[in-house]
Amino acid sequence: MKELFAALLPEIADFYISRLKGKAEYDWGYEFLYNPEEACRKETKILLLTINPHAGEKPVFVDTPCPVKHALWSSEYKIKPQMLRLFKELKKIVEPFSEESDELFVSKHVIASSVVPFKTHSSREITPDMRMFSRYLWGRVFREW
């Protein structure tokens, strides 16, 4: 799966450069996966999707398919208490006797991403062509998976 995610990253970059770059409301970059490489395998059973990555103070361009540390735990993201509870419950089901941290569990067992990989300030800014491109991306992922 990691190879597939690595192959999709240049396609995301090409879409961004050809359709969004230079347009003030869309020039915030892109981000595809939030989880470390360890979760990028066919055996992973949990997929966590958000709507789209939130545009921050400066554009973000991801050049590797998987971050070294789980991005959801970085200071840029504010994990809602409901998500932390969801992770705890998933951990009880998948690894009921595990003593590892929730972050480590999620890093190994959850593919986390956004449906639309392009950063915007709100989901209302997602254009129809972004949605269609995202359907194409996830169609490829689900066929491989």
Secondary structure, DSSP 8 states (H G I E B T S, - for coil): -HHHHHHHHHHHHHHIIIIITT-TTTTTEE--B-S-GGG-STT--EEEEESS-B--SS-EE--SSS-SS-GGGSTT----HHHHHHHHHHHHHHSTT--S-HHHHHHHHEEEEESS-B-BSSGGG--HHHHHHHHHHHHHHHHH-
